Structures are given as structure tokens and as C-alpha cells.
Amino acid sequence: MKTAEPTPTAVVVASTTWVEFPRTWRPLLDEVWSFLRSGAAPGLYKDGHNIILYKDNAPNIEVGVQVSGPFDPVGRVVASTLPAGLVATATHTGPIAEIGGTHDAVCAWSKANGYRLAGYRWEIYGDPDPSTGHFLVAVFWSLVVP
């Protein structure tokens, strides 16, 4: 558990289903990277990581990249912010197909320690582990402040 700071992001907002999600997220992320590489907002990207914010279980999502601050929207790419506040978190170190287990572990820890989940959750994709090639993914769940 820790307190997360608000983190500015460049994202594309979408509504999808869990069946469609595996085919949805990559084109959205590619759209954000195309914007960042276009030079339309110089200095906006400074070593940020890819993110996915899940607003609910539908899922309504934001897919994008950590950036240095706000900017004017360009097409479907808009400025947003990862939530601030009390979170439960863990780092996923295995194959990405098994990230659900890390989410489950964060939820179980929260319940076992008397915290209620607030609904928003997100993933920040770090660099790949050189020994395995798997991405290190920080998983966060917003908690209701008691």
C-alpha cells in the first residue's frame, strides 16, 4: 500500500469488452505513440512508460503513455491523469498472459487488510527484464480511504 501521485498521461479513451480488449489496446497505444513521435507537442514525452487505466469492469479504458504535463488534444489523443491517492500495488514479473493473477493478489491483499477497492485500477509497463524478456508491470488498485 502507498499513496500514488497524479501522473499526467497522453491517452486514447475507449469502451470495449473483455473479448475485444486483446485486439483493442495495441491500436490505441500505436495512435498515442504516433502523436508523440509526430512532434506536435515537443518535450511532452520524457522517458514515460505505457499505461492502461481501467475505469470499470466493462471495461472503459484509457490506453497511453506517461508524459510531462497537459497538452491540447490532437485527434483522439487527449490529456489525462492517472489517479492520485491511496493504492494497493504489486509488480507483475511473469508472462503478460498471467497478469490477472497479480491483480487477484492485490485484491486479496486489500480485502485481507480491511481495504475496499475504489474501482479504478491501472498498469504501468516498465522495461523488459533482461533475463526473461518479460515486462515488469506495476499494478495499482485505488482504495477507499477509511
N, C-alpha and C positions, 0 to 999 in steps of 0.2 A: 504494500500500500504506500502511496505517496501522493503529493499534490502536483498535478500537471499544470504547466504554464500554457497559456494560449499560444498556439503556433500558427502563423499565417500560412495559407496554402493557396495554390492555384489548382482549381478543380473543374471537372465537368460533373454536374448533378444529374442523376438518373434514377428512374424507378424500374425495377426488374423483378424477376422471380429467381428462386434458388436454382431452378432448372436452367434458366437462361444466363445466370450470373457468370459461369465459367467462360461463356462466349462474349460477354458484355464488357468486362473490366478492361481487357487489353486495348480495344479500340479507343476507349475513353482516355486511358493513360497515354496512348500514342497521340491523341488530339492535344493533350496538355503539353507533351514534350515538343510537338510541332510548334505550338505557340511560343514556348520558352526558347527554342532554337531559332525562331524567326527574327529575334532581335527587336520585337515590338515593344518590349519592356526591358531595356538594358539594365543589368545589375540586379534583376529580380531573383534570379537563381544563383545561389551561392552554396553549393555542396549539400542541398537538401535531399531528402530521400522520398521515394514513392510512398504514398499513403492510400488507404481505403478507410473511409468513415462509414459505418453502418448506423443509420438513424433509427432503424426499427427492424422488425423481422420480415418485412415484405419481400425483399429489402429495398428501402430507399437509401441510396448511397451517394457518396462523393468520392471520386477517384482522381488522384492528382499527385502533386509534388509539394514538399515544403519549400517556401520561398521567404524572401527577406521582408516583405510587407505588402500592403494593399496595392491594388492597381485597378485601372479601368477594364471592364470586361471586353473581351475580344471574341466574337462569335459565341460559342457555348462555354468558353473558358471564363470562369468568374473567380473573384477573390473570396476566400472563405477562411475559417479558422478552426483548428482542432480545439475541442473543448478544454477549458481550464477547470480545475477543482480536484476533489478527492477521487482517486482512481485505484483500482486493483490492477496489477500488471504482472506480466511474466514474459520471458523471452522464449520464442519457439526456435529450436535449433535443428529440427529434423526436416524430412521432406515436406514440401508445402502442402501436399495432399493430406497430411496429418495435422494441420494447424487447428482443426476442430478440437483435438484433444487438449491443446493448450488453452483454448477458450473455455472448454469444460473445466479444466483445472482452476482457472481464475474464478469462474462462477462458484465452484465447490468451495474454494478458499473463502470467498466472500460470504457465502451462506454459513460456513462453519465458524466464522469470526463475527457473525451478527450484523453483517452489512447487507443492505438491499441494493440491487442493481438499478441504476437510473435509466437504463435503456440504450444510451449511446455507447458504441464501442468502436475501436479503430485499431488499425495495424500500421506500423511504420516499418518499411522494408529496408533493412540495413544491407551492408555489403555481404557478398558470399563468404562463407567460412572456407579458407583456402584448403583445409584438409578434407572437406566433404563436398564442397561446391554448393551446399545448401545455404539459402539466405537466412540470416539471423533476423527474425521478425519480432519486434516488440508489440505485444498485445495489450491493449488497455480497455478497461470497462469503467465507465463513470459510476460512482457510488452515490447513494443518497446520504447526505450529511445528517448524522443522528441529531 
